[in-house]
Each structure stands twice: as C-alpha cells, then as structure tokens.
Amino acid sequence: MYLIFKTIISALIIVVVSEIAKRYTWTAALIVSLPLTSLLAFVWLYWDTKDTQKIIELSYSTIIMTIPSFVFFIVLPISLKFKP
C-alpha cells in the first residue's frame, strides 16, 4: 500500500506539471526546476530508513549528477532545432 501511495504522489506531480506546461511553459518550468524529485526522494528514503547518513549521501550524489543534467538541458533544445 505504501509503494502505491508513493507512486501516486510522484506521478501526480508529473501529470500536473505536464498539464500546466500545455498552457504556461514558464510556470511549468519553474515547478520542474524546483528540486521536487529530490525532495520526494529524500522524504521517501528517510521515511523508509530513518537514516540521515543515506540522505546526506544521496544529496552529495545529486549535486555531482547535476553536471550531466546541465549538459542535457543545453544539448536537447539545440538538437531539437536540427530535427528533420
């Protein structure tokens, strides 16, 4: 039951953002740029383990992985402009 609850909450955020993006791209971008996914992951991880060290490790790993994310968000719009 708990897994279903986590899935529904996480999916609901994605659906809401995609619906907002249909009309207000800047608003959707603002919501997406918030670390909602990270915050949800931290909450779910803490709720499951009660281990703050795991949260710290996940936080540091998230910081490191933002570099590939920046590359993705730079390359994606450029690539889409050149699609056939």
N, C-alpha and C positions, 0 to 999 in steps of 0.2 A: 504494500500500500504506500509506503514511504517513497519508494522509487517512482511510482506512478505520480505522486504529488510533486516530486522534484521535476519530473519530465513535463508535467502540465504547466507548472510555473515558468520553467525555462522556455518552453515552446510558446507560451502566451506572450512573452516579451518579444520574441522574434516575429510573431504574427502581427502584433500591434505596431512594431516598427515598420514592417513591410507595408502595412496598410497606410500608415502615416506618410510613408515615402511616396505613395501614389499621388498625393496632393501637395505635400510640403517637404521637399527634399532637404532643406536646411534644418528643419525641425527633426526629421528622422536622422540626419547626420549628427546632430547634437546628441540625440539619445544614444545612437550607436557609439559615438566617441566616448561616452561615459564608460567607465570600467564595469558595466553591469555584469558581464560574463564573469569577470574576475571576482567581483563581489559575491556573486552567486556561488561560484566555485569555492571561495573561502568559507562562506556560510555553510554550504553542504559538507565540506571537508571537516570543519570544526564540529558541526553537529554530529557527524559520524564518528569522529575520532577523539574529540576533546583535546587534541594535541596542537598546541600553539607552534611548536617547532615545525610541524608539517606546513602550517600556514606561512611561516617565515620562509621556508624553502621554496614553496610554491610562488610566493611573492618575488623572491630573487630570480627564480627561473622565468617568471613572467616578464620582468624587466629585461632580461637578456633576450628573450624572444620577441621583443618589440622591434628590434632591428630588422628581422625579416618581414615583419608586418609593414614597416615603413617602405621597404623596397616594393612589396606587393602593391601598396596603395599609390605608389609612383608609377610603376610599370603598367598596372591594369588600365588606367584611363588612356595612357599613350597607346597601348596595344589595341584597345577598342576603337580608337580613331583610325587605325590602319586595317580594320577588318574588311574583307572583300564584299 
